[in-house]
Amino acid sequence: MKRGESGNRRRGRRAPGQATRASGPTDKAGQLDVLIAPVAPADVESVIALARLVWQQTYPGIITQEQIDFMLEQRYSRQRLLEELTMPQVWWDQASVDGQLAGFSSCMVTGGGEMKLDKLYVDPARQRSGIGARLIDQVVSHARTAGCQTLILAVNKRNERAIAAYGKQGFAIRESVCVDIGNGFLMDDFIMARSLLAQAAPS
């Protein structure tokens, strides 16, 4: 399902183990020191656990518990994540604060000059502290390195908080979609897009 030109898996990626550090907004503990690094196989279980935590605090009332369980099993199995870590045009990144996993993102080249921000989740205890924005910055970096001009994402139409947050990051609703994901469940989403062309560094 992932389209795009084939190439070296590490094209445009940091060397294994290499990370970037960025100071985020202040919180009660002072200056927030966020470390962005690639997700490694050893990190997969922590990512799965954080995904379950965030989904259980985000999606009840938006989709049913049955759909939450189905989608978590479908999208966050250990085997699937390990496979995606080997795919040439899929990037997984994690954000850590004080050595603890605070959020993660994944993105993929989808063709037509577009990259999809497929997953972006932040620990509820760390939300509204700039971590999501730092992860999006990293995705934008991947997109530009891969030669993409547009960053897209899908968000549930009822997830008003996420829609507003993405709007603040330069995304705008492009279209409405309803996708059958199997087992009688649907994803009723907005596709949001952010152009990267107007944000190129001035010459």
VOPAGU-2260 file (C-alpha; in pm, 1 decimal, decimal comma):
REM VOPAGU-2260
SITE   aa  ch    i         X         Y         Z
SITE  MET   A    0       0,0       0,0       0,0
SITE  LYS   A    1     302,4     228,9      36,9
SITE  ARG   A    2     377,6     381,4    -300,4
SITE  GLY   A    3     676,9     578,4    -418,0
SITE  GLU   A    4    1010,4     529,0    -580,0
SITE  SER   A    5    1227,4     260,6    -432,1
SITE  GLY   A    6    1562,2     356,6    -290,8
SITE  ASN   A    7    1811,1     306,9     -13,8
SITE  ARG   A    8    1633,0     258,0     317,3
SITE  ARG   A    9    1859,0     506,3     492,4
SITE  ARG   A   10    1834,5     775,4     226,1
SITE  GLY   A   11    1774,6    1097,4     408,0
SITE  ARG   A   12    1784,4     933,4     750,1
SITE  ARG   A   13    2011,4     986,1    1043,1
SITE  ALA   A   14    2277,7     727,7    1110,6
SITE  PRO   A   15    2164,2     454,6    1353,1
SITE  GLY   A   16    2154,4     588,9    1705,9
SITE  GLN   A   17    2183,9     950,1    1598,6
SITE  ALA   A   18    1934,1    1184,4    1760,0
SITE  THR   A   19    1845,0    1550,9    1761,8
SITE  ARG   A   20    1784,2    1755,0    2073,1
SITE  ALA   A   21    1549,9    2050,9    2087,5
SITE  SER   A   22    1444,8    2268,8    2375,3
SITE  GLY   A   23    1068,6    2300,7    2392,7
SITE  PRO   A   24     838,6    2540,6    2577,0
SITE  THR   A   25     871,5    2568,5    2952,2
SITE  ASP   A   26     653,4    2361,6    3180,0
SITE  LYS   A   27     620,8    2333,4    3559,6
SITE  ALA   A   28     958,7    2164,8    3577,9
SITE  GLY   A   29    1131,3    2434,3    3374,3
SITE  GLN   A   30    1276,2    2414,1    3024,6
SITE  LEU   A   31    1158,5    2098,8    2849,7
SITE  ASP   A   32    1448,1    1911,9    2687,2
SITE  VAL   A   33    1308,3    1694,3    2406,9
SITE  LEU   A   34    1523,4    1429,8    2237,9
SITE  ILE   A   35    1404,0    1314,7    1894,4
SITE  ALA   A   36    1549,7     983,6    1775,1
SITE  PRO   A   37    1461,0     701,2    1535,7
SITE  VAL   A   38    1252,5     420,0    1681,5
SITE  ALA   A   39    1464,7     104,8    1710,0
SITE  PRO   A   40    1341,0    -254,6    1738,4
SITE  ALA   A   41    1410,5    -243,6    2112,0
SITE  ASP   A   42    1168,2      50,0    2143,6
SITE  VAL   A   43     869,5    -121,4    1981,8
SITE  GLU   A   44     706,5    -251,4    2301,4
SITE  SER   A   45     720,9      95,7    2460,0
SITE  VAL   A   46     563,8     250,2    2149,8
SITE  ILE   A   47     281,9      -7,2    2154,9
SITE  ALA   A   48     216,1      59,2    2524,3
SITE  LEU   A   49     203,9     436,5    2470,4
SITE  ALA   A   50     -28,5     393,9    2172,0
SITE  ARG   A   51    -273,3     196,5    2385,0
SITE  LEU   A   52    -257,5     455,0    2663,3
SITE  VAL   A   53    -325,4     747,0    2428,5
SITE  TRP   A   54    -598,8     570,9    2231,4
SITE  GLN   A   55    -787,6     477,7    2548,2
SITE  GLN   A   56    -784,6     840,9    2658,4
SITE  THR   A   57    -862,7     985,6    2314,5
SITE  TYR   A   58   -1108,0     773,5    2121,7
SITE  PRO   A   59   -1384,6     654,0    2358,9
SITE  GLY   A   60   -1688,5     858,8    2259,0
SITE  ILE   A   61   -1546,1     906,3    1909,3
SITE  ILE   A   62   -1539,5     540,0    1803,7
SITE  THR   A   63   -1654,8     227,5    1987,1
SITE  GLN   A   64   -1431,1      27,7    2218,3
SITE  GLU   A   65   -1462,1    -261,5    1972,9
SITE  GLN   A   66   -1319,8     -45,7    1694,8
SITE  ILE   A   67   -1044,0      84,4    1922,8
SITE  ASP   A   68    -939,2    -273,5    2003,6
SITE  PHE   A   69    -958,2    -376,7    1636,6
SITE  MET   A   70    -750,3     -83,5    1513,5
SITE  LEU   A   71    -487,8    -118,9    1785,8
SITE  GLU   A   72    -444,9    -486,2    1697,3
SITE  GLN   A   73    -440,2    -402,9    1327,0
SITE  ARG   A   74    -195,8    -112,7    1342,9
SITE  TYR   A   75      20,3    -172,5    1648,3
SITE  SER   A   76     113,2    -538,4    1647,7
SITE  ARG   A   77     478,3    -602,3    1724,4
SITE  GLN   A   78     525,9    -778,6    1389,6
SITE  ARG   A   79     379,4    -490,0    1191,5
SITE  LEU   A   80     594,9    -228,2    1363,7
SITE  LEU   A   81     910,5    -433,7    1319,8
SITE  GLU   A   82     829,0    -476,2     950,1
SITE  GLU   A   83     768,8    -103,6     904,4
SITE  LEU   A   84    1107,0     -24,9    1060,8
SITE  THR   A   85    1266,5    -207,1     766,8
SITE  MET   A   86    1062,8     -36,4     492,3
SITE  PRO   A   87    1263,4     203,5     272,9
SITE  GLN   A   88    1012,4     491,1     268,5
SITE  VAL   A   89     861,3     469,2     615,7
SITE  TRP   A   90    1008,8     669,2     905,6
SITE  TRP   A   91     937,8     612,3    1276,0
SITE  ASP   A   92    1059,8     868,0    1531,7
SITE  GLN   A   93    1024,8     896,0    1907,2
SITE  ALA   A   94    1039,1    1190,0    2145,6
SITE  SER   A   95    1189,0    1139,0    2489,9
SITE  VAL   A   96    1193,9    1365,5    2793,5
SITE  ASP   A   97    1420,8    1279,5    3085,4
SITE  GLY   A   98    1486,6     940,9    2929,0
SITE  GLN   A   99    1117,7     851,3    2910,7
SITE  LEU   A  100     915,2     799,4    2593,1
SITE  ALA   A  101     684,5    1100,3    2557,7
SITE  GLY   A  102     553,6    1062,3    2202,2
SITE  PHE   A  103     609,1     909,4    1861,2
SITE  SER   A  104     534,0     962,9    1494,8
SITE  SER   A  105     546,4     767,5    1172,4
SITE  CYS   A  106     533,7     891,9     815,9
SITE  MET   A  107     557,2     746,2     467,5
SITE  VAL   A  108     602,8     854,8     108,6
SITE  THR   A  109     273,6     794,0     -73,2
SITE  GLY   A  110     364,4     915,6    -422,4
SITE  GLY   A  111     270,4    1223,0    -622,2
SITE  GLY   A  112     510,2    1439,1    -423,7
SITE  GLU   A  113     325,8    1371,3     -98,0
SITE  MET   A  114     424,2    1230,3     237,9
SITE  LYS   A  115     163,7    1106,0     485,6
SITE  LEU   A  116     193,9    1175,7     856,2
SITE  ASP   A  117      43,5     839,4     947,5
SITE  LYS   A  118      72,7     846,2    1326,8
SITE  LEU   A  119     137,1    1120,1    1582,1
SITE  TYR   A  120      72,1    1060,9    1949,8
SITE  VAL   A  121     196,1    1225,5    2268,8
SITE  ASP   A  122     166,2    1097,0    2624,8
SITE  PRO   A  123    -139,9    1269,8    2779,1
SITE  ALA   A  124      79,5    1386,1    3067,3
SITE  ARG   A  125     306,0    1566,7    2817,2
SITE  GLN   A  126      48,9    1709,5    2578,0
SITE  ARG   A  127      40,7    2085,2    2506,2
SITE  SER   A  128     414,1    2110,2    2576,1
SITE  GLY   A  129     537,1    2136,0    2217,7
SITE  ILE   A  130     636,0    1771,1    2172,7
SITE  GLY   A  131     386,5    1712,8    1890,8
SITE  ALA   A  132     521,2    2016,0    1707,3
SITE  ARG   A  133     878,3    1885,4    1743,2
SITE  LEU   A  134     776,4    1552,4    1594,2
SITE  ILE   A  135     599,4    1727,0    1305,6
SITE  ASP   A  136     916,4    1927,6    1240,6
SITE  GLN   A  137    1104,0    1599,8    1208,3
SITE  VAL   A  138     842,6    1464,0     965,7
SITE  VAL   A  139     873,3    1782,5     757,3
SITE  SER   A  140    1248,8    1723,0     744,8
SITE  HIS   A  141    1193,6    1367,7     618,1
SITE  ALA   A  142     944,7    1495,6     358,9
SITE  ARG   A  143    1180,4    1757,8     220,7
SITE  THR   A  144    1470,5    1511,5     206,9
SITE  ALA   A  145    1246,4    1272,3      12,5
SITE  GLY   A  146    1153,5    1550,4    -230,5
SITE  CYS   A  147     791,3    1581,6    -119,2
SITE  GLN   A  148     602,4    1907,3    -161,4
SITE  THR   A  149     297,6    1826,6      52,0
SITE  LEU   A  150     239,6    1666,7     390,7
SITE  ILE   A  151     -99,1    1502,0     445,0
SITE  LEU   A  152    -275,8    1322,6     729,6
SITE  ALA   A  153    -610,3    1164,6     812,6
SITE  VAL   A  154    -800,7    1264,6    1127,9
SITE  ASN   A  155   -1136,6    1149,8    1259,0
SITE  LYS   A  156   -1403,5    1409,5    1187,9
SITE  ARG   A  157   -1513,4    1402,1    1551,7
SITE  ASN   A  158   -1165,3    1454,2    1692,7
SITE  GLU   A  159   -1206,5    1831,5    1718,5
SITE  ARG   A  160    -907,6    1879,8    1946,7
SITE  ALA   A  161    -670,3    1713,7    1700,6
SITE  ILE   A  162    -818,5    1902,1    1404,8
SITE  ALA   A  163    -759,8    2232,2    1584,8
SITE  ALA   A  164    -404,5    2132,3    1680,4
SITE  TYR   A  165    -318,5    2038,3    1323,2
SITE  GLY   A  166    -465,8    2365,7    1203,6
SITE  LYS   A  167    -217,8    2549,8    1423,5
SITE  GLN   A  168      60,7    2352,5    1253,0
SITE  GLY   A  169     -40,8    2475,6     906,3
SITE  PHE   A  170    -272,4    2193,0     798,5
SITE  ALA   A  171    -606,6    2261,8     631,1
SITE  ILE   A  172    -892,0    2025,3     546,9
SITE  ARG   A  173    -863,7    1909,6     185,8
SITE  GLU   A  174   -1136,4    1647,6     159,8
SITE  SER   A  175   -1373,7    1417,4     345,0
SITE  VAL   A  176   -1334,2    1038,8     318,9
SITE  CYS   A  177   -1500,3     728,8     460,3
SITE  VAL   A  178   -1287,7     414,6     442,4
SITE  ASP   A  179   -1394,3      56,6     513,9
SITE  ILE   A  180   -1117,6     -97,3     727,1
SITE  GLY   A  181   -1281,3    -436,5     765,9
SITE  ASN   A  182   -1474,5    -619,1    1036,4
SITE  GLY   A  183   -1769,3    -383,7     979,7
SITE  PHE   A  184   -1574,0     -72,1    1085,6
SITE  LEU   A  185   -1531,8     256,1     899,9
SITE  MET   A  186   -1282,4     540,9     926,5
SITE  ASP   A  187   -1482,2     862,6     883,4
SITE  ASP   A  188   -1199,7    1111,3     835,4
SITE  PHE   A  189   -1090,7    1445,9     706,7
SITE  ILE   A  190    -776,3    1450,3     494,1
SITE  MET   A  191    -573,0    1753,0     596,5
SITE  ALA   A  192    -280,6    1888,6     394,3
SITE  ARG   A  193       9,8    2126,1     449,7
SITE  SER   A  194     212,2    2264,2     161,3
SITE  LEU   A  195     587,2    2259,8     212,7
SITE  LEU   A  196     667,7    2474,5     -89,0
SITE  ALA   A  197     591,3    2811,0      68,0
SITE  GLN   A  198     802,5    2720,4     370,5
SITE  ALA   A  199    1128,1    2666,6     187,9
SITE  ALA   A  200    1423,8    2851,2     333,8
SITE  PRO   A  201    1477,4    3193,2     171,0
SITE  SER   A  202    1762,0    3211,6     -80,1
